[in-house]
Amino acid sequence: MRIAKNPEERRNEILDAAEWLFTTKGYSNTTVNDILQEVGIAKGTFYHYFPSKEEVMDAIVMRFITSGVKAAKSIASDPHLKAPEKIFRIIMAQSPDSSRKGQMIDQLHQVDNAEMHQKSLVETILQLTPVLAEVIEQGIKEGVFDTPYPKEMVEFLLVSSQFLFDEGIFRWAPQELLKKAMAFTYMMEKTLGAKEGTFDYVLKMLTQSSQHHKGEENDE
């Protein structure tokens, strides 16, 4: 006898199964029937929750984004942290620190997922902007930032960083990436009116990421 599950539990069960299949078989090689077999449900049940495989992928990506934004909001509301520390922690909370998230990002980099990839970047920017703008306003009150346009500066910084440093869009050589990381750090300090060296950690993070990926390429 099939056990009835509440809608949210069933929905997450489908997403979990699809996420596993997408990261092991690849998004393009996974069919709706594969997901049905993995979950053990009928086709009608699947289409009750999702109209297509594309919508499943979209929901999985949104789940990662929502998790990152939730972590960002928790950091932003911490009364014991100064603004620069909050920005650092929020950036770290968005990085693909789990193999699952990293693998899903790889799937988004595939050519046939370009539209979904773009949508995920836009959604990340829209949801993170108000959170980071609040932190910048805190920094202005603390005297570490000085800008009349906290929200707009966050938007410009997020858009440039999300697209320029996305390895699925641009294939920068290590030296090119280093120079752009230096320029981005400089831009952050100037646009937010911060002291020189305030965002040195961003440069270190980007250069370490570049060295990590270069090492992976050499291993191949």
C-alpha positions in Angstrom: 0.0 0.0 0.0 1.4 3.4 -1.1 2.0 5.8 1.8 0.5 9.2 1.1 2.9 12.1 1.6 2.2 15.7 2.1 2.8 17.9 -1.1 6.0 19.6 0.2 7.6 16.3 1.1 6.7 14.7 -2.2 8.0 17.7 -4.1 11.3 17.6 -2.3 11.5 13.9 -2.9 11.2 14.5 -6.7 13.8 17.3 -6.5 16.3 15.2 -4.5 16.0 12.3 -7.0 16.3 14.6 -10.0 19.3 16.4 -8.5 21.1 13.1 -7.9 20.3 12.0 -11.5 21.4 15.3 -13.0 24.7 15.2 -11.2 25.4 11.5 -12.0 24.0 11.0 -15.5 24.0 14.7 -16.6 20.9 16.9 -17.2 20.7 16.1 -20.9 20.9 12.4 -20.4 18.3 12.3 -17.7 14.6 11.7 -18.8 11.4 12.2 -16.9 11.0 8.4 -16.8 14.4 8.2 -15.0 13.1 10.5 -12.3 9.8 8.5 -12.1 11.7 5.2 -11.6 14.1 6.8 -9.0 11.2 8.2 -6.9 8.8 5.3 -7.6 5.8 7.5 -8.7 3.5 7.6 -11.6 3.8 10.1 -14.5 0.6 11.8 -13.4 2.1 12.5 -9.9 5.2 14.0 -11.5 3.2 16.3 -13.7 1.1 17.4 -10.8 4.2 19.1 -9.4 6.2 19.9 -12.4 5.2 20.5 -16.0 8.6 19.5 -17.4 12.1 18.4 -16.7 13.2 22.0 -17.2 11.0 23.2 -14.4 12.5 20.6 -12.1 16.0 21.9 -12.9 14.8 25.4 -12.3 13.3 24.4 -8.9 16.6 22.7 -7.9 18.6 25.9 -8.8 16.1 28.0 -6.9 16.5 25.8 -3.9 20.3 26.5 -3.9 19.7 30.2 -4.3 17.1 30.3 -1.5 19.5 28.5 0.8 22.3 31.0 0.0 20.0 34.0 0.5 18.7 32.5 3.8 22.3 32.2 5.0 23.0 35.8 3.8 20.0 37.2 5.7 21.1 35.3 8.9 24.6 36.9 8.6 23.3 40.3 7.8 21.1 40.3 11.0 23.9 39.3 13.3 24.3 42.3 15.7 27.8 41.2 16.7 29.4 41.5 13.2 30.8 44.7 11.5 29.8 45.4 7.9 33.1 44.2 6.2 33.0 40.9 8.1 29.4 40.4 7.1 30.2 40.9 3.4 33.0 38.4 3.6 30.8 35.8 5.3 27.9 36.4 2.8 30.3 35.9 -0.1 31.6 32.7 1.4 28.0 31.5 2.0 27.3 31.8 -1.8 30.3 29.8 -2.9 29.8 26.2 -4.2 31.3 24.6 -1.1 29.5 21.3 -1.6 30.1 18.9 -4.4 26.4 18.8 -5.2 26.2 22.5 -5.8 29.4 22.5 -7.8 28.0 19.7 -10.0 24.7 21.5 -10.5 26.6 24.6 -11.6 28.6 22.5 -14.1 25.3 21.3 -15.5 24.1 24.9 -15.9 27.2 25.6 -17.9 26.1 23.2 -20.6 25.1 24.9 -23.8 21.5 23.7 -23.7 21.0 25.2 -20.2 22.2 28.7 -21.1 18.8 30.3 -20.6 18.3 28.6 -17.2 21.9 29.6 -16.2 21.1 33.2 -17.0 17.9 33.1 -15.1 19.7 31.7 -12.0 22.3 34.5 -12.1 19.6 37.2 -12.4 17.6 35.6 -9.5 20.7 35.5 -7.4 21.4 39.2 -8.0 17.8 40.2 -7.3 17.6 38.4 -4.1 21.0 39.2 -2.7 20.9 43.0 -3.6 18.6 44.1 -0.7 20.5 41.9 1.8 23.9 43.4 0.8 22.5 46.9 0.5 21.4 46.7 4.2 25.0 45.7 5.1 26.4 48.6 3.1 24.1 51.0 4.9 25.3 49.5 8.2 28.9 50.2 7.0 28.0 53.8 6.2 26.8 54.3 9.8 30.0 52.6 11.1 32.1 55.0 9.0 33.8 52.3 7.0 31.8 52.9 3.7 30.8 56.2 2.1 28.4 56.1 -0.9 25.1 57.8 -1.6 23.9 54.9 -3.6 24.3 51.7 -1.5 21.6 49.6 -3.4 22.8 50.7 -6.9 26.5 50.1 -6.1 25.6 46.6 -4.8 23.7 45.9 -8.1 26.7 47.0 -10.2 29.1 44.9 -8.2 26.9 41.8 -8.2 26.2 42.0 -11.9 29.9 42.4 -12.8 31.1 39.7 -10.4 28.4 37.2 -11.2 29.0 37.4 -15.0 32.7 38.4 -15.3 33.9 35.6 -12.9 31.6 32.9 -14.1 33.8 30.2 -15.6 30.9 28.9 -17.7 30.7 32.2 -19.5 34.3 33.4 -19.7 37.4 31.3 -19.9 40.1 33.6 -18.5 43.7 32.6 -18.3 45.1 32.7 -14.8 46.9 35.9 -15.3 43.9 37.6 -16.9 41.7 36.5 -13.9 44.3 37.8 -11.4 44.3 41.2 -13.1 40.5 41.3 -13.2 40.4 40.3 -9.5 42.7 43.1 -8.6 40.6 45.6 -10.6 37.4 44.3 -9.0 38.8 44.7 -5.5 40.0 48.2 -6.4 36.5 49.0 -7.8 34.8 47.7 -4.7 36.8 50.0 -2.5 36.3 53.0 -4.7 32.6 52.6 -5.3 31.8 51.9 -1.6 34.2 54.6 -0.3 36.2 52.0 1.7 39.8 52.3 2.8 42.5 50.6 0.7 42.9 47.0 1.6 39.4 46.6 3.0 38.5 43.9 0.4 41.9 42.3 0.0 40.2 39.0 1.1 38.2 39.1 -2.1 41.4 39.2 -4.2 42.8 36.2 -2.2 39.6 34.2 -2.7 39.5 34.8 -6.4 43.2 34.0 -6.9 42.9 30.8 -4.8 39.9 29.7 -6.8 42.0 30.3 -10.0 44.9 28.2 -8.7 42.5 25.5 -7.6 40.9 25.2 -11.1 44.3 25.4 -12.8 45.4 22.4 -10.6 42.3 20.5 -11.6 43.0 21.1 -15.3 46.6 19.9 -14.9 45.4 16.7 -13.2 43.2 16.0 -16.2 
